[in-house]
């Protein structure tokens, strides 16, 4: 999908956006995954080939701001955070938006306050059928102002098709995440559905398919993440796998292959087409591009990585996980988290808390720093982080000099 979106100028970065446009113009087919190295002399900033706003996020941002502009005389609510980026959501709040729910599902605005004259916007993650019905009771059409990512909707359509063909749906995702809650809601209306978080849970499911683990094992591990009346003995005879679009695509593939092997063991390779549905076409291309670009980034190598995004952003957390395997990686929300050249505030994925680390920026020169972000992070925030980083490294080359090899290209 090629389209020019109308997003706020304040989200574009004079450094990062320029580099991205130049790379896209030189490689329109996106075949070159090699990272970009901005050589400032004592500091070398390594940028992924793909990062930042994806199609679904740009689409959501455009719809959100257009809705605000078109309805300045009406109250505008979002079901929850439009995307998982605190800067974007803070800007929307400052423009008058109110969120009805937190990402975790805590209600902030009572239903009694919402009526048919109000504008209610569905976030990029989509929403549940139950929520649509609740809004309808209040006289609100949940999908009149709809920013649901088209690739999330594609997963919903595929799940419905699987159900119509008498397959059970296995959703690879975090069962508490808004997108997975929405996908589960849509899927379970037409198909037995169960959510698995990782390969370990998929392997347990595989053992249930093989008959080596029983109903009680299934219930203990996954009983709280399946549709009502799910019977593994009956429902895991025919299986299709879909995912929360922000999960690691490689892990989704591994989970699908694990379940396929289990079905081969149970029913034989000659009958596998009757028992396993190929759903690889549902994987989000933007997620795959960003993750593949991150692998190339890691292969390039660096002294450390700074990954920018909301702490509750699933796709950003997976980029952090990938970087952490190869180098120290710091998950920050913006330039303000780079406290000094000796202290950085960042989110620890393992501890699930914000921590401050000392001696994070090596004294060696040149120092190579990976700088990347999740799909919901504006380029302007990376610009700020880059400028903050430059302020900590004396005698760096001027930005204009470093950008000289990247011609100004108008956005496509």
N, C-alpha and C positions, 0 to 999 in steps of 0.2 A: 504494500500500500504506500503510494507516494502522494503526499499532500502537504501543503503549507498551512500550518496552524497559526491562528492569531493568539499568541500568548503575550503576557505583559512584557514590555521592553526591559523592565527591572529584573527579569529572570535571565536575561541574556548576558553573557560575559564578554568583555572586549578581548580577553586572552583566549579562554577556553573555547568559546563559540567560534572564534576565527580559526583556530587550529582544526576544530571538527569540520567546519565547512570546507577548508582547504583539503583535508584528507578525503572527504566525501567526493569533492570535485575530481580529485586525482584517481579515485578508486570507486567509481559509482556502483560497481557490482559487488563491492565489499569482499573482495577476495584476499586482500592483504590484511592479516591480523597483527602484523608487527606493530609494537607500540611506538609512539612518538616520543622522542627524547628532546626536551628543551634544555639546551646546555647554557647555563648561566655562569659557567666557569667553576667556582667552588661548589656550586649546587647544580645537580642534574635532576630535572623533574621528568619522570617517566609516566606518560599518559597512555591509558588503554586505547585501543582502536575504537571500541564502542563503550559508551557509558552515558549516564544521565538520562534525561527524559526519553521515554519510549513512545511509540504511537499511542498506546492506551492512555498514558499520563498526559501527553499533549492534548489529546482529544478531551480528556476530563477537564483540564485547566481551561481550555478554550470555552467549553460549554458553561463552566462555572462562572467565569467572568462575564460572558455574554448574558447569562441569566441575571446576574446582578445589575448589569447595565440596562437591561430591558425591563426590569421590575424595581426601579428605584423607589416606587411608591408603595411597595408591598414588603411584608416580612419574608425573609428568605432563610429557610432552615436547610441544613444538611443532615441526613440520617446519622452520619458520624464523620470522622475526618475524611476529607475527599481523597487524599493520598497520605501516606505515612511520611510526611516531612513537616517538621514543626514550623519552619519559616513560611511555607505556603499556607498552612492552616492558620497561623498567627495573622497573616495578611488578610485572609478572608474574614476572620473575626473582627479585625480593625475596620473592615468595610461593612460590618453589620451582620454578618452571618452568625447564626447560632446552631450549635450541634445538638441534636436530640439525644444521641448516645455517645458514650466513650467507645474507643475501639474494643474494649473488653466487654461491652454490652451494658454498662451502667447507664440508666436513664437520667438525663440531665434536664430535659424539658417534659413536663407531664403532658399526656395526650390531651387532657382537657384544654390546654392552651393552644392547640392546633386545630384549625378549621379549614373549610374549602377555599377561603380567600388567601390562604398562605401558600407560598411556593416551597415545595420540599424537593430537594435534589438528592438523587441516589448517587453514592460515591463510586469511584472506579472499581471497587471490589464487587459491586452489585449488592443485592440484598436478598433476603429469604422470601419465599412465597408467603409465609406467615406474616412478615412485615408488610408486604404488599396488601394483604387482606386487612391488616390493622389500619393502614392508611386509607384504604377504601372506605372503611367504617367511618372515618373522619371526613369523608368527602374529598379525599386527595388522590389524584392519579399518580402513583409512584413512578411511572415511567414517562410522564410528560417531560420531566427534566432529568434525563437519564445520562449519567456519565460512565455507566458500566463499560469496562474495557471489552472491545469486540472479541478478544481472544478468550476472555472469561465466558462470554456468551457462547462461543464456539464449543467450549467444554460442556456447557449445559445442554446444548443441542445434541452433542455426541452421546452424552449420558442418557438422554431421552431415547435416542435411537437404540442404544444398547438395551435399555429396558424393553422397548418394543420387540426386540429380537430375542428376548428371554435370557439376557445375560445379567449377572450381578455386576455391580460397579464397585471397584476398589479405588478410593480416592487417596492419592499420595498428598498429604498435607498436614497442617497443624490444626487439630480439630477446633481450637479456640479462635483461630484467625477468621476475620470477617469473610474473606473470600471462600474459605473452605466451608464455613457455616452456610453461606449462600449456595454453594455447589451441592452440599449435602442435602439442603432443603429441596432444591430442584430435582436432584437425582432420585431421592427416596420416594417421590410421588409416583415414579414409574418403574423403579427397579430396586431390588434388595441392595443396600449400599452399606459399605463399611469404610472407615478412614484408617489408614496406616500412616504413622509418622515417619518411619524409616525402614531400612532394610531388615533390621532385626525383627520388627513386627511383621514384615512381609514373609520372613522365613518361618515364623510361627504359623502364619496363615498357610504357608506351603505345606507344613507338616500336618496341619488339619486336613488339607486337601488329600494328602497321601494316606491319611487314616492313621498316622502315628501319634497324633494328639487329638484329644476329644473335645466335646462340647464345653466341659467345665474349664478347660484351658483357654478356649476361645473366649468364653464369658469373662474370665478373670482379666484377660489382657485387652480385649476389644469390645466387650459387651456394652460399654458406655459410649462407644463410637460407631454404633451400627443402627440401622433402621429397625423399627419395631417389628418383632416376629422374625428377625433374621435367623435362619436355620442353616448353619454351615454345611450340614450333610446334604441338604436339598439345594441351597443357593450357590454353592461354590463349584457346581458342575460346569457352568459356563461363565467365564470371567472376562471383563474388560477393565483396563486401568486408565484412569485420567488423573490429572494432577492440579494442585494449586499452582497457578502459573508462575509463581515466584520461587518455587522449589528448585533444587539442583536438578537439571535435566538428566545428568548422568545417573543420579540416584533413582529418578523415576524409571529410567531405562533398566537399571539393575533390578528394581522391584518387579517390573513387568516380566523380565527374563526369569526371575526366581519363581514367579507364579506359573509361567509357561512351563518351566522344567517340572514343577510339581504336577501339572496337568498331564504332561507327557508320561511321567512315571505312573500316574493313576490310570490313564486311558489309552496310552500308546501314541507314538509319534504319528502313526498313520491316521489318527483321528483328531489331531490337535486343532485343525481348522474348525472343528465342530465345538471346541471347548474354550478356545482362546481368541479374543478379538484384537486385531492390530489397531491400536489407537495412537500410534506415534505421530499422526498428523495433527493431534490436538496440542502438541507441545508449542509453547509460545516462542516464536522466532526471535523476538527481542531478548528474551531471557537467555536463549541459547547463544545468541551473538555476544551478549555481555559476558556470559560465563566463559565462552571460548576465548574471547579477548583477554579475560583475566588469566586464563591458563598461559596464553602467549606472553602476557605481562610478567608472570612468574618465571617463565623460561628465560626472559631477558635478564632478570636478576636485579636486585637493588639492596640497599642497606636496610631499608624499612619501608613500610607502606602506611599511608594515611588514607583511610576510606571514609567518605563523608556521606551522611544520611541520617534519617530519623532512627532512634534506637529501637523503635518498634517496627522498622521496615524489614520484612522477611527477605526480600531479594538482596538488600544491602548486607544483611547478616551473613548470607551465604558467600558473598564476595569477600567479606572479612575472613570467614572460615577458610576459604581457598588461599588467601594471602598468608594467613597465620601458619600454614603448613610449610612455608618457604622462608619467612622472614618475620621480624617483629611487626605487628600490624596494630594500628590505633584507629578505633572506630569513633569518629568525632562528628558533632552536629554542625560545626562551623568554625570560623577563624578564632572566635573567642575561646575555644577549647585549647588552642595553642598558647598556653599561659606565658611561656618564655622558652628560651633555647634549652632550659634545663628541666622544665615541667610541662606536662601535657595532661589534660583531663580527657578521659575517654571511657567508653562503655566496654565492660568486660563481659564477653558472651558467656564465659564459663560461670561467672558469679552472678550475672544478671544485675550488676550494679555499676554505677559510675565511679571510677577510681581516678587517682592522680598518680602518674608515674614520673619518676625523676630520671635524669640523664638519658633522655629518650633520643636526642639528636646527637649522633656521633661527632666527635671532634675532627675526625679525618676529613681531608679535602683532596679531591672533590667528594662530596657525599651524594649518593644516588637515592632519591625518594620517589617511590611510586605514589601517584596521586590519582584516585579514582573515586567513583561514587555509585550509589544505587540509581534505579530507574526513576525515582521521584525527586531527585535533587536538581535544582536549577544550576545552570552553568555559572551564574553570578556568584553563587556560594563558593564554588571551587576557585573562582578568581580571587575572592577574598582570602581563602586559605593559602593560595599560592603567594599572594602579596605579603601575607603575614609570615610565611616561611622565608621569603626573600629578605624580610627585615631582620631576620635572625642570622643571616649569613653575610658577613661583611665582604665588600669588594665584588659583589655579583654584577654581571653584565646587565646593561639596560634592557628592559623588556622589549622596546622597539627593535633593538638590534637582534635579539633572539627570535623575534617574530618575523624578521625580514624574509626568511625562506617560505613563509606561509602567506601567499597573496590573499588580499581581501576578496572574498567571494560572497555574492548575494545569496541569502538563504533560498534553498530550492522550494 
